[in-house]
Structure formats: C-alpha cells, structure tokens
Amino acid sequence: MRRIWMILLAAVTLLPASETAWGDKPNKLDPTYQMPVDKYPKFEADIVLKNGRTIRFCCPKSMLHFYFKPYHYPEYGVKTPDTIKHMRVKDYLDGQAVDAKKAWYVFGSRVRGPHGDDLIPLASKTRAELFVKRYGGSRIMDFETVKKKGYGLIKYLDL
C-alpha cells in the first residue's frame, strides 16, 4: 500500500502544471489583493512582461494598481511600465481578450468586481455605451484617460 502511495505522489509531482487559456503557467493569487484569480473569470486581466512572464490579476482595477505602482511588487522585477510588453483584459459582455490600451472602461456602474467597485472593460465605445444602458455607469473612459487620472482613480475605487 505504501508503494502505491509513493508512486501516486511521484506521478502527481511530475505532472506538468496546467496552462491557462492565456497561454502561461498561472499564478494562483492576484499579486495586489491576494485573491484567487480563477474564481472570477469574467474580470480576469493579465500583464505580459518583455521577458515573457505573465502576471494574472483578478480584475482590471488590480492590474492597473500594479501598472501604476509596480515597485510595490519587487518579486516580479518590474520597476517601470516600460518593462511591460502588453496588457489584456476581458470584455465584460462576451469574455473576449482585449488589449487593455485599446479597451474602453465604464466607471460607476452597478456591476461590482471581485474587490468592490471596478472599471468594467469593453472592446469598443459602442459596447461601453450599450453596457451603460443596461448596467448604468457615470463615465466611459479610454485607456489614455484612465492613465491621466492615474493611481488616484484606482485608490478612489478602493474606498
């Protein structure tokens, strides 16, 4: 019996780690809020670094927190946003991956993210306007507007 357990343990240990739909070995917890990433697939976001490493987040707000203050997470080796290759979010309505810099974000909707108020990403301004009609929202912003608002916007969402 002991031999069977040893063989089973060895087999499980040697199995390759499962890959995510995003194509990288997953980090199980969000680095910003320490929440499980897989528990909230509609809100999942990620950052791909120039060295090829992918960092997954439970929501866009968490990803943007990391983007604005990467030096708070030295274990990832990101000192400035220049080391980021690209960022992705999921369109809230259909779950398709969208380049975070091309996405539109709805602020102030009735939809809550895994960590409370969040910016809801959508693939186009038209989709964002349709989202606002259905779920409410006080403002639609592109990435450049979010970037200009800076960390203060993310901090406000965390209140």
CYANA upper distance limits for C-alpha pairs under 8 A (distance plus 0.5 A):
  1 MET  CA      5 TRP  CA      7.00
  2 ARG  CA      6 MET  CA      6.77
  3 ARG  CA      7 ILE  CA      6.69
  4 ILE  CA      8 LEU  CA      6.58
  5 TRP  CA      9 LEU  CA      6.50
  6 MET  CA     10 ALA  CA      6.62
  7 ILE  CA     11 ALA  CA      6.63
  8 LEU  CA     12 VAL  CA      6.73
  9 LEU  CA     13 THR  CA      6.62
 10 ALA  CA     14 LEU  CA      6.63
 11 ALA  CA     15 LEU  CA      6.76
 17 ALA  CA     25 LYS  CA      7.18
 18 SER  CA     25 LYS  CA      7.07
 18 SER  CA     26 PRO  CA      8.31
 19 GLU  CA     23 GLY  CA      6.46
 19 GLU  CA     24 ASP  CA      6.01
 19 GLU  CA     25 LYS  CA      5.36
 19 GLU  CA     26 PRO  CA      7.07
 20 THR  CA     24 ASP  CA      6.33
 20 THR  CA     25 LYS  CA      6.84
 20 THR  CA     26 PRO  CA      6.72
 24 ASP  CA     53 ARG  CA      8.26
 24 ASP  CA     54 THR  CA      6.81
 25 LYS  CA     54 THR  CA      8.41
 26 PRO  CA     54 THR  CA      8.45
 26 PRO  CA     55 ILE  CA      8.27
 26 PRO  CA     56 ARG  CA      7.52
 27 ASN  CA     37 VAL  CA      8.28
 27 ASN  CA     55 ILE  CA      7.33
 27 ASN  CA     56 ARG  CA      6.85
 28 LYS  CA     36 PRO  CA      6.31
 28 LYS  CA     37 VAL  CA      6.42
 28 LYS  CA     38 ASP  CA      7.75
 29 LEU  CA     34 GLN  CA      5.69
 29 LEU  CA     35 MET  CA      5.74
 29 LEU  CA     36 PRO  CA      5.06
 29 LEU  CA     37 VAL  CA      6.06
 29 LEU  CA     57 PHE  CA      8.15
 29 LEU  CA     58 CYS  CA      8.48
 30 ASP  CA     34 GLN  CA      5.27
 30 ASP  CA     35 MET  CA      5.72
 30 ASP  CA     36 PRO  CA      6.65
 30 ASP  CA     37 VAL  CA      6.24
 30 ASP  CA     56 ARG  CA      6.98
 30 ASP  CA     57 PHE  CA      5.28
 30 ASP  CA     58 CYS  CA      6.19
 30 ASP  CA     62 SER  CA      8.24
 31 PRO  CA     35 MET  CA      8.49
 31 PRO  CA     57 PHE  CA      7.48
 31 PRO  CA     73 TYR  CA      8.23
 32 THR  CA     57 PHE  CA      8.27
 32 THR  CA     62 SER  CA      6.30
 32 THR  CA     63 MET  CA      8.35
 32 THR  CA     65 HIS  CA      7.76
 32 THR  CA     66 PHE  CA      7.35
 33 TYR  CA     62 SER  CA      7.56
 33 TYR  CA    115 HIS  CA      8.34
 35 MET  CA     58 CYS  CA      7.30
 36 PRO  CA     40 TYR  CA      8.29
 36 PRO  CA     58 CYS  CA      7.34
 37 VAL  CA     41 PRO  CA      7.89
 37 VAL  CA     44 GLU  CA      7.24
 37 VAL  CA     56 ARG  CA      7.44
 37 VAL  CA     57 PHE  CA      6.42
 37 VAL  CA     58 CYS  CA      5.02
 38 ASP  CA     44 GLU  CA      8.22
 38 ASP  CA     58 CYS  CA      7.99
 39 LYS  CA     58 CYS  CA      8.44
 40 TYR  CA     44 GLU  CA      6.88
 40 TYR  CA     58 CYS  CA      6.80
 40 TYR  CA     59 CYS  CA      8.38
 40 TYR  CA    114 PRO  CA      7.25
 41 PRO  CA     58 CYS  CA      8.28
 42 LYS  CA     90 LYS  CA      7.16
 42 LYS  CA     91 ASP  CA      8.42
 42 LYS  CA     92 TYR  CA      6.61
 42 LYS  CA     95 GLY  CA      6.66
 43 PHE  CA     58 CYS  CA      6.63
 43 PHE  CA     59 CYS  CA      5.18
 43 PHE  CA     60 PRO  CA      7.27
 43 PHE  CA     89 VAL  CA      7.96
 43 PHE  CA     90 LYS  CA      6.90
 43 PHE  CA     92 TYR  CA      7.53
 43 PHE  CA    113 GLY  CA      7.37
 43 PHE  CA    114 PRO  CA      8.18
 44 GLU  CA     56 ARG  CA      7.72
 44 GLU  CA     57 PHE  CA      6.34
 44 GLU  CA     58 CYS  CA      5.42
 44 GLU  CA     59 CYS  CA      5.62
 44 GLU  CA     60 PRO  CA      7.66
 44 GLU  CA     89 VAL  CA      6.99
 44 GLU  CA     90 LYS  CA      6.91
 45 ALA  CA     56 ARG  CA      6.44
 45 ALA  CA     57 PHE  CA      5.63
 45 ALA  CA     58 CYS  CA      6.98
 45 ALA  CA     59 CYS  CA      6.23
 45 ALA  CA     60 PRO  CA      6.28
 45 ALA  CA     63 MET  CA      7.11
 45 ALA  CA     87 MET  CA      8.08
 45 ALA  CA     88 ARG  CA      6.07
 45 ALA  CA     89 VAL  CA      4.87
 45 ALA  CA     90 LYS  CA      7.00
 46 ASP  CA     54 THR  CA      7.22
 46 ASP  CA     55 ILE  CA      6.00
 46 ASP  CA     56 ARG  CA      4.79
 46 ASP  CA     57 PHE  CA      6.14
 46 ASP  CA     63 MET  CA      7.31
 46 ASP  CA     87 MET  CA      6.26
 46 ASP  CA     88 ARG  CA      5.82
 46 ASP  CA     89 VAL  CA      7.12
 47 ILE  CA     54 THR  CA      6.19
 47 ILE  CA     55 ILE  CA      5.74
 47 ILE  CA     56 ARG  CA      7.07
 47 ILE  CA     63 MET  CA      7.91
 47 ILE  CA     84 ILE  CA      7.39
 47 ILE  CA     85 LYS  CA      8.12
 47 ILE  CA     86 HIS  CA      6.51
 47 ILE  CA     87 MET  CA      4.88
 47 ILE  CA     88 ARG  CA      6.92
 48 VAL  CA     52 GLY  CA      6.80
 48 VAL  CA     53 ARG  CA      6.31
 48 VAL  CA     54 THR  CA      4.94
 48 VAL  CA     55 ILE  CA      6.94
 48 VAL  CA     84 ILE  CA      6.65
 48 VAL  CA     85 LYS  CA      6.04
 48 VAL  CA     86 HIS  CA      5.89
 48 VAL  CA     87 MET  CA      6.64
 49 LEU  CA     53 ARG  CA      5.83
 49 LEU  CA     54 THR  CA      6.78
 49 LEU  CA     83 THR  CA      6.44
 49 LEU  CA     84 ILE  CA      4.90
 49 LEU  CA     85 LYS  CA      5.41
 49 LEU  CA     86 HIS  CA      7.49
 50 LYS  CA     83 THR  CA      6.24
 50 LYS  CA     84 ILE  CA      6.23
 50 LYS  CA     85 LYS  CA      5.31
 57 PHE  CA     62 SER  CA      6.68
 57 PHE  CA     63 MET  CA      6.31
 58 CYS  CA     62 SER  CA      7.26
 58 CYS  CA     63 MET  CA      8.49
 58 CYS  CA    114 PRO  CA      7.42
 59 CYS  CA     63 MET  CA      7.03
 59 CYS  CA    113 GLY  CA      7.22
 59 CYS  CA    114 PRO  CA      7.34
 59 CYS  CA    115 HIS  CA      8.42
 59 CYS  CA    118 ASP  CA      8.14
 60 PRO  CA     64 LEU  CA      6.60
 60 PRO  CA     89 VAL  CA      7.10
 60 PRO  CA    118 ASP  CA      7.64
 60 PRO  CA    119 LEU  CA      7.00
 60 PRO  CA    120 ILE  CA      7.96
 60 PRO  CA    121 PRO  CA      7.99
 61 LYS  CA     65 HIS  CA      6.63
 61 LYS  CA    118 ASP  CA      6.19
 61 LYS  CA    119 LEU  CA      6.77
 61 LYS  CA    154 ILE  CA      6.82
 61 LYS  CA    157 LEU  CA      8.47
 62 SER  CA     66 PHE  CA      6.87
 63 MET  CA     67 TYR  CA      6.65
 64 LEU  CA     68 PHE  CA      6.57
 64 LEU  CA    151 TYR  CA      8.44
 64 LEU  CA    154 ILE  CA      7.75
 65 HIS  CA     69 LYS  CA      6.58
 65 HIS  CA     70 PRO  CA      8.40
 65 HIS  CA    151 TYR  CA      7.30
 65 HIS  CA    154 ILE  CA      6.91
 66 PHE  CA     70 PRO  CA      5.48
 66 PHE  CA     72 HIS  CA      8.30
 66 PHE  CA     73 TYR  CA      8.23
 67 TYR  CA     81 PRO  CA      6.78
 68 PHE  CA     81 PRO  CA      8.16
 68 PHE  CA    150 GLY  CA      7.46
 68 PHE  CA    151 TYR  CA      6.40
 69 LYS  CA    151 TYR  CA      8.37
 70 PRO  CA     74 PRO  CA      7.99
 70 PRO  CA     78 VAL  CA      6.21
 70 PRO  CA     79 LYS  CA      6.28
 70 PRO  CA     80 THR  CA      6.90
 70 PRO  CA     81 PRO  CA      7.89
 71 TYR  CA     78 VAL  CA      7.07
 71 TYR  CA     79 LYS  CA      5.68
 71 TYR  CA     80 THR  CA      7.86
 73 TYR  CA     77 GLY  CA      8.05
 73 TYR  CA     78 VAL  CA      7.96
 74 PRO  CA     78 VAL  CA      7.19
 74 PRO  CA     79 LYS  CA      8.07
 78 VAL  CA     83 THR  CA      6.72
 78 VAL  CA     84 ILE  CA      8.31
 79 LYS  CA     83 THR  CA      7.98
 86 HIS  CA     99 ASP  CA      7.83
 86 HIS  CA    100 ALA  CA      8.36
 87 MET  CA     99 ASP  CA      6.47
 87 MET  CA    100 ALA  CA      5.77
 87 MET  CA    101 LYS  CA      7.76
 88 ARG  CA     97 ALA  CA      6.76
 88 ARG  CA     98 VAL  CA      6.00
 88 ARG  CA     99 ASP  CA      5.16
 88 ARG  CA    100 ALA  CA      5.28
 89 VAL  CA     97 ALA  CA      6.25
 89 VAL  CA     98 VAL  CA      5.90
 89 VAL  CA     99 ASP  CA      6.97
 89 VAL  CA    100 ALA  CA      5.98
 89 VAL  CA    103 ALA  CA      8.38
 89 VAL  CA    121 PRO  CA      7.23
 90 LYS  CA     94 ASP  CA      8.45
 90 LYS  CA     95 GLY  CA      5.56
 90 LYS  CA     96 GLN  CA      5.83
 90 LYS  CA     97 ALA  CA      5.09
 90 LYS  CA     98 VAL  CA      6.30
 90 LYS  CA    121 PRO  CA      7.14
 90 LYS  CA    122 LEU  CA      7.86
 91 ASP  CA     95 GLY  CA      5.43
 91 ASP  CA     96 GLN  CA      5.89
 91 ASP  CA     97 ALA  CA      6.94
 91 ASP  CA     98 VAL  CA      7.01
 91 ASP  CA    121 PRO  CA      5.91
 91 ASP  CA    122 LEU  CA      4.89
 91 ASP  CA    123 ALA  CA      6.19
 92 TYR  CA    120 ILE  CA      7.11
 92 TYR  CA    121 PRO  CA      6.52
 92 TYR  CA    122 LEU  CA      6.48
 93 LEU  CA    122 LEU  CA      7.78
 93 LEU  CA    131 PHE  CA      8.45
 98 VAL  CA    102 LYS  CA      7.70
 98 VAL  CA    103 ALA  CA      6.85
 98 VAL  CA    122 LEU  CA      8.35
 98 VAL  CA    123 ALA  CA      6.64
 99 ASP  CA    103 ALA  CA      6.74
100 ALA  CA    143 PHE  CA      7.61
101 LYS  CA    142 ASP  CA      8.23
101 LYS  CA    143 PHE  CA      5.69
101 LYS  CA    144 GLU  CA      8.08
102 LYS  CA    123 ALA  CA      7.85
102 LYS  CA    142 ASP  CA      7.74
102 LYS  CA    143 PHE  CA      7.16
103 ALA  CA    121 PRO  CA      6.62
103 ALA  CA    122 LEU  CA      6.15
103 ALA  CA    123 ALA  CA      5.49
103 ALA  CA    124 SER  CA      6.80
103 ALA  CA    142 ASP  CA      6.89
103 ALA  CA    143 PHE  CA      7.11
104 TRP  CA    121 PRO  CA      6.15
104 TRP  CA    122 LEU  CA      5.74
104 TRP  CA    123 ALA  CA      6.75
104 TRP  CA    124 SER  CA      6.41
104 TRP  CA    125 LYS  CA      6.45
104 TRP  CA    128 ALA  CA      7.09
104 TRP  CA    140 ILE  CA      7.26
104 TRP  CA    141 MET  CA      6.15
104 TRP  CA    142 ASP  CA      5.08
104 TRP  CA    143 PHE  CA      7.11
105 TYR  CA    119 LEU  CA      6.03
105 TYR  CA    120 ILE  CA      5.71
105 TYR  CA    121 PRO  CA      5.06
105 TYR  CA    122 LEU  CA      6.72
105 TYR  CA    128 ALA  CA      7.63
105 TYR  CA    140 ILE  CA      6.13
105 TYR  CA    141 MET  CA      5.63
105 TYR  CA    142 ASP  CA      6.61
105 TYR  CA    143 PHE  CA      7.97
106 VAL  CA    119 LEU  CA      5.98
106 VAL  CA    120 ILE  CA      5.51
106 VAL  CA    121 PRO  CA      7.10
106 VAL  CA    122 LEU  CA      8.42
106 VAL  CA    128 ALA  CA      7.07
106 VAL  CA    132 VAL  CA      7.92
106 VAL  CA    137 GLY  CA      6.62
106 VAL  CA    138 SER  CA      8.03
106 VAL  CA    139 ARG  CA      6.34
106 VAL  CA    140 ILE  CA      5.15
106 VAL  CA    141 MET  CA      6.95
107 PHE  CA    118 ASP  CA      7.60
107 PHE  CA    119 LEU  CA      5.75
107 PHE  CA    120 ILE  CA      7.35
107 PHE  CA    137 GLY  CA      6.18
107 PHE  CA    138 SER  CA      6.42
107 PHE  CA    139 ARG  CA      5.64
107 PHE  CA    140 ILE  CA      6.79
107 PHE  CA    141 MET  CA      8.17
108 GLY  CA    117 ASP  CA      7.99
108 GLY  CA    118 ASP  CA      8.40
108 GLY  CA    119 LEU  CA      8.26
108 GLY  CA    136 GLY  CA      7.83
108 GLY  CA    137 GLY  CA      5.01
108 GLY  CA    138 SER  CA      5.58
108 GLY  CA    139 ARG  CA      7.29
109 SER  CA    132 VAL  CA      7.61
109 SER  CA    135 TYR  CA      6.41
109 SER  CA    136 GLY  CA      5.22
109 SER  CA    137 GLY  CA      4.33
109 SER  CA    138 SER  CA      7.31
110 ARG  CA    135 TYR  CA      6.18
110 ARG  CA    136 GLY  CA      6.52
110 ARG  CA    137 GLY  CA      7.60
111 VAL  CA    117 ASP  CA      8.12
111 VAL  CA    120 ILE  CA      8.41
111 VAL  CA    135 TYR  CA      7.19
112 ARG  CA    116 GLY  CA      5.74
112 ARG  CA    117 ASP  CA      5.62
112 ARG  CA    118 ASP  CA      6.74
113 GLY  CA    117 ASP  CA      6.41
113 GLY  CA    118 ASP  CA      5.92
115 HIS  CA    158 ASP  CA      8.39
116 GLY  CA    157 LEU  CA      8.20
116 GLY  CA    158 ASP  CA      7.74
117 ASP  CA    157 LEU  CA      5.98
117 ASP  CA    158 ASP  CA      7.49
118 ASP  CA    157 LEU  CA      6.82
121 PRO  CA    128 ALA  CA      8.42
122 LEU  CA    127 ARG  CA      6.77
122 LEU  CA    128 ALA  CA      6.24
123 ALA  CA    127 ARG  CA      7.21
123 ALA  CA    128 ALA  CA      8.21
124 SER  CA    128 ALA  CA      6.79
125 LYS  CA    129 GLU  CA      6.66
125 LYS  CA    140 ILE  CA      8.25
126 THR  CA    130 LEU  CA      6.82
127 ARG  CA    131 PHE  CA      6.59
128 ALA  CA    132 VAL  CA      6.73
128 ALA  CA    140 ILE  CA      7.37
129 GLU  CA    133 LYS  CA      6.95
129 GLU  CA    140 ILE  CA      8.17
130 LEU  CA    134 ARG  CA      7.01
131 PHE  CA    135 TYR  CA      6.34
131 PHE  CA    136 GLY  CA      7.65
132 VAL  CA    136 GLY  CA      4.81
132 VAL  CA    137 GLY  CA      5.63
141 MET  CA    145 THR  CA      6.28
141 MET  CA    146 VAL  CA      6.95
142 ASP  CA    146 VAL  CA      6.96
143 PHE  CA    147 LYS  CA      6.49
144 GLU  CA    148 LYS  CA      6.65
145 THR  CA    149 LYS  CA      6.74
146 VAL  CA    150 GLY  CA      6.79
146 VAL  CA    153 LEU  CA      8.12
149 LYS  CA    153 LEU  CA      6.31
150 GLY  CA    154 ILE  CA      7.87
151 TYR  CA    155 LYS  CA      6.65
152 GLY  CA    156 TYR  CA      6.53
153 LEU  CA    157 LEU  CA      6.83
154 ILE  CA    158 ASP  CA      6.94
155 LYS  CA    159 LEU  CA      7.20
